[in-house]
Amino acid sequence: MLISQKLMELSKRSFLPTFFYFLDQLKITKKIRSHGRIIATVYDLCAVMIAWAFAYWVIIATMADLTVVSYSLGAQANNIDKTAINFSLIFIYWKPILTSLCLILPTQFLIFRLFGLYRGFWRFASVQDLGKICYVSIWGCIIAWVTLRITTGNFLGISLVEKISFIPASSYITLFPRYIIALLYSIFLAGLLSSARLLVRFTKDYKQSYYNYKRVIIVGAGNAGEGLVRDLLRDNSHHYNPAAFIDDDIKKNGR
């Protein structure tokens, strides 16, 4: 077995720890870490906006898909452009979306602070932090539902005859209870908040495994050296990371 092939096997095993180690050494990574709480706050607020937009988009897309055309239309039902309906609904609802978001965003941030979401560091995220995310998401659902009740009433629905000119007069859209949007918002919010923290924790754990392995040099690139490398590659219970070979046979150099 060529030495280069042995090192290729080694690189496959230690690629992620090595990658995250060098990523951690970048200057931009250190600057980001020094402003971690500010960046975490900005990310969480962006997550609120994205979750809110996704929740509305799912409802709007579903409303377009569930557009009911009466039996009297016949073949005209195939002429309805659902993409056009989607964008028309967005145009109709953009004001309620932004109005509700302006109320939800500061309230949700206050909930983040009350539940201590920024007391710990992302790289030390644990089950307790995931529990906090579940709590703030549940409260987010309640806040969204109350906000929607105040701003828009009980149901999400429109008269297509009055609002969208290219929809036939006998078409209509199924009304959706407001709590559906609130539930979708809380689910998306929990996913965005937890995924970012788990990714940072995952990165930290892989980077730590780079430090845990001691880099060693294998003396002898013959059968014994090859066997030792194979054992080290197969057995993860040790803390040795083969880095290079030393051999008195210069013909093996670069192989």
N, C-alpha and C positions, 0 to 999 in steps of 0.2 A: 504494500500500500504506500503510495507516495506521501511525503510529508505535507505537501500542499493540500492533499485530500483530507488528511487528519485535521489540519487547521480549519478547513472549510466546515467539517463536522462540528468543531469547537465553536466556530463563529455562529453557527445556526443555534446552538444552545444558549449562547450568551449575547445574542444580538439585541434583544429588548433591554436587558439591564445596561448594556454598554451604550445603547442609543439614548436611553433616558439619563444616563450619567452625563454624557457629553451635552445633552440638551440642558441639563441642570447647570452646566458650567458656562453657558452663554451669558453675556452681559445683560441682554434684554430680559432673560429669565430672572436674574438677580434683581433687576429694577422692578419687575412685576411683583416679585415676592416682597420687596420693601414697601410696596403700596397695596398689599394684599387685601386689606379690609375695604379700601375704596373700590378696587376692582371687583371684589365680591358684591358690594352694594350695587354697583352699576350693572353687573351681570344679572343680579336678581330682579332689578327693576326692568331690565330688558326682557327677562323671562316672563314677567307679568304681562308686558305688552304683547309678546309673541304668543303666549298662551291664550290671551283674550282674542287676538286676531285669528288664531287657529280655531278656537271654539266657534266664533261667528262664521268662519269659512266653512266648517263642517256643516253647520246648520243651513247656510245659504246653498251649498252644493246639494245637500239632501233635499231642500225645498225645490230646487230645480229638477232633481231626479224624480220627485214625487208629484210633479205637476200633472194634474188630472185633466184629461180632455174628454168631454162627454161624447156619447155614442153618435150624436148628430153631426160631429165633425168629419167622420169617416177618414178618408185618406189625408186630410189636412193635418192629422196628428203627427205624421212623419215629417212635416215641414217646420216643426218647432225647433229652433236652435237653442239647446240647453246652455251652450257656452254664452250666448248672448243674454240669456236669462240670468246667468251667474253674475255677469258684469252689471246688468241692469239692477239687480238686487243690491250689489255692492254700492252702486251709485245712490240708491234709495236709502240705504242704511248707514252710510258713512258718518252722518251726523250723530245718530244714536250711539254708534260704536265709540266714537271719540268722546262724546259727552259722558257715557258710562265709565270709560277708561279714566277720564280725569278725576272721577270720584273714587274709583277702585284703587288707582295707583298709590296715592298717599296713604289711604287706609290700610292697604296691604303692607306697605313699608312699615307702618306703625306696628302691625301684627308681627312682622319679622323681628322688630326690635324687642317687643314685649316677650316673645318666646326665646330670646337670646340666640338668634340664629347666627350672630356675628361674634359670639364670645369665643368660639374655638377657631382653629385653623382648618382649612379644607384638607390639608395633607394628613390630618389626624381624624378625619371623618369616621364616625362609628355608627353603631345601631342607634345610639341615643340621638345623634344628629338626624338620622332618617326618621326617627319618631317625631322630632320637632318639625320636620318638613311635612309629615302627615298632618300634624295639628294645624300648621299654618295654611295648608291646602284646604282642610275642612273649613276653617274660618274663612278662607278665600271664597269657598263655595257659598257660604252664608252671606258674605258681603256682596258678592256678585248678584245673588238672588234678590236681596233687599234693594240694591241699586237699580236693578232692572225693573222691579215693581214700582219704584219711585219714578223712574224716567220714562218707562214705556208701557206699563200695565202688565196684564197677565199672560198674553200670548204674543208670539212673533208670527205675523202673517200680513198679507197685503191684498188689496183688490187689484188683481192684474189687469182688469178691464180699464181701471182708471190710471194705473201707474205705467204699464208697459203696453205701448200701442200695437206691437206686432203679435201679441197673444190674442187668440180668438176669444170672443165675448163669453163663451161658455166654459172657459178654463179657470181654474183656481188653484191655489196652493194650500196644502195642509198646514194648519196652524200648529205651532210648537209651543209647549209650555216653557216659560222662562227658566224654570229650574233645569231644563236640559242643557241650556247654555252654561249655567252655573256649574253643573256637574262636569261638563267637558272642560271648562276652564280649570277647575281644580285638578282634574286628571293630568292635563297638559302641564300645569304649573308644577305638580309634584314630580313629573318625569323630568322636566328641565332642571329643576333645583337639585334633585338627587343625582342625575347623570353627571353633571359637572363635578360635584363633590366626589363621586365614586371614581371618576377619571383621574382627578388629582391624587386621590389616595392610591389608586392603582399605579400611577406613575411613581409615587414615592416608594411603594413596596418594591417595584422592579429596580428602581435606582439603588435602594438599600441592598438588594441582593448582589449588586456589583461590588459594593464595599465589603460584603461578608466573605467573598471568595478571595483567597490569597493567591496572587499570581506566582507561578513557579516555572522553572526551566527544567526540561527533561534532558538528562545527560544520556546520550546514546540514542541514535535514530534507527536502530535496528529492530529486530523482532521484539526484544524486551521492551524497548521504548514504545513501540506500536501497541503492544499489549497493555502497557500502563495507561496510555492515552485512551484506549478503548474502555478500560475499567473506569477511568475518571469521567468519561462521557456518559457511561451508563449509570453510574452510582452518584446520586445527588446528596448522599448523606455526608459527604466530606465537604471541606471548605478550601479546595485547591482548584485553581484555574490555570491549566497549562497554557503558557504564553509562547514558548519557543523550544527548539531542540538544539542541543550541542552535540557534535559528533566529529571525530578525527578524520573521517572520510570526506574530503573536499568534493568528491563527485556527487555527494548527496545534497550539496548546497543548492537551494532554490527548487528542490523537487518536492 
